[in-house]
């Protein structure tokens, strides 16, 4: 026998429903398909392929100059202006290059006395 006042008190606990069979349930299949489509979209839009990497390297070499530092006279470097020029040229080809050619990327690398960075470490970063 229950007290009549218990009928007006809200219930905070509900028993959990029996677990569904995950192998035949629609939810895991939908999640798996959504994940694969997301990865496919990211790989086609954001990841660089070999052709893109060759284009970046060609532009880096085109805008490069020899370092003015006595210790590293044979190192090819680019200044920030050339970095911005390369960024503009690459953005005409697609937005996927944008994440690599931001000011913070340039500042991650050591600079010589004239403010230039070496192109080889930057290309390895990309």
C-alpha positions as CSV (number, residue, x, y, z in Angstrom):
1,X,0.0,0.0,0.0
2,X,1.3,3.3,-1.0
3,X,0.7,6.6,0.6
4,X,-1.6,8.8,-1.5
5,X,0.8,11.8,-1.4
6,X,3.3,9.7,-3.5
7,X,1.1,10.2,-6.6
8,X,1.8,13.9,-6.7
9,X,5.6,13.6,-6.3
10,X,7.3,13.5,-9.6
11,X,9.5,10.6,-10.5
12,X,13.2,11.3,-11.1
13,X,14.3,7.8,-11.8
14,X,13.1,5.8,-14.8
15,X,14.4,2.4,-15.5
16,X,16.7,2.1,-18.5
17,X,15.2,0.5,-21.6
18,X,16.7,-2.8,-22.6
19,X,19.9,-2.4,-24.7
20,X,19.4,-2.6,-28.4
21,X,21.2,-5.1,-30.5
22,X,24.1,-2.9,-31.8
23,X,24.9,-5.1,-34.8
24,X,21.5,-4.6,-36.4
25,X,20.8,-1.1,-35.1
26,X,20.7,1.8,-37.5
27,X,22.6,4.2,-35.2
28,X,26.1,2.6,-35.5
29,X,25.8,2.2,-39.2
30,X,24.8,5.9,-39.6
31,X,27.7,7.0,-37.4
32,X,30.1,4.9,-39.3
33,X,28.9,6.3,-42.7
34,X,29.0,9.9,-41.4
35,X,32.5,9.4,-40.1
36,X,33.7,8.0,-43.5
37,X,32.1,10.8,-45.4
38,X,33.7,13.4,-43.1
39,X,37.1,11.9,-43.6
40,X,36.6,11.7,-47.4
41,X,35.5,15.3,-47.5
42,X,38.5,16.5,-45.4
43,X,41.0,14.5,-47.5
44,X,39.7,16.0,-50.7
45,X,39.4,19.6,-49.5
46,X,42.0,20.1,-46.8
47,X,44.8,17.6,-47.4
48,X,47.5,18.3,-49.9
49,X,48.3,15.8,-52.6
50,X,51.7,15.3,-54.3
51,X,50.9,17.8,-57.1
52,X,50.1,20.5,-54.5
53,X,53.4,19.8,-52.7
54,X,55.3,20.2,-56.0
55,X,53.6,23.5,-56.6
56,X,54.5,24.8,-53.2
57,X,58.1,23.7,-53.6
58,X,58.3,25.3,-57.0
59,X,56.9,28.6,-55.7
60,X,59.2,28.5,-52.7
61,X,62.3,28.0,-54.9
62,X,61.0,30.7,-57.3
63,X,60.8,33.3,-54.5
64,X,63.9,32.1,-52.6
65,X,67.2,34.0,-52.3
66,X,70.5,33.1,-50.7
67,X,70.9,33.9,-47.0
68,X,72.9,37.0,-46.1
69,X,74.1,35.3,-42.9
70,X,77.8,34.4,-43.1
71,X,77.3,31.0,-41.4
72,X,74.6,29.9,-43.7
73,X,75.4,31.4,-47.1
74,X,74.2,28.3,-49.1
75,X,70.8,28.2,-47.5
76,X,67.8,29.4,-49.5
77,X,65.5,31.7,-47.6
78,X,62.3,33.7,-48.1
79,X,61.2,36.9,-46.4
80,X,57.7,37.7,-45.2
81,X,56.8,39.6,-48.4
82,X,57.6,36.5,-50.6
83,X,55.7,34.3,-48.1
84,X,52.6,36.5,-48.6
85,X,53.1,36.5,-52.4
86,X,53.2,32.7,-52.4
87,X,50.1,32.6,-50.2
88,X,48.2,34.8,-52.7
89,X,49.2,32.6,-55.6
90,X,48.3,29.4,-53.8
91,X,44.9,30.8,-52.6
92,X,44.0,31.2,-56.3
93,X,44.3,27.4,-56.6
94,X,42.2,26.7,-53.5
95,X,41.5,27.3,-49.8
96,X,43.3,24.1,-48.7
97,X,46.6,26.0,-48.7
98,X,45.4,28.8,-46.4
99,X,46.1,26.9,-43.1
100,X,49.9,26.6,-43.9
101,X,50.5,30.2,-45.1
102,X,49.4,32.2,-42.0
103,X,51.6,34.7,-40.1
104,X,51.9,32.3,-37.1
105,X,53.4,29.6,-39.4
106,X,56.0,32.1,-40.6
107,X,56.9,33.0,-37.0
108,X,57.3,29.4,-35.9
109,X,60.7,29.2,-37.7
110,X,64.0,30.8,-36.8
111,X,64.8,33.9,-38.7
112,X,68.2,35.2,-39.9
113,X,69.3,38.8,-39.2
114,X,67.3,40.1,-42.2
115,X,64.1,38.4,-41.0
116,X,64.0,35.5,-43.5
117,X,63.2,31.9,-42.9
118,X,64.8,28.8,-44.6
119,X,62.6,27.2,-47.1
120,X,63.6,23.6,-46.4
121,X,62.3,23.5,-42.8
122,X,59.1,25.3,-43.8
123,X,58.5,22.8,-46.6
124,X,59.0,19.9,-44.2
125,X,56.4,21.6,-42.0
126,X,53.9,21.7,-44.8
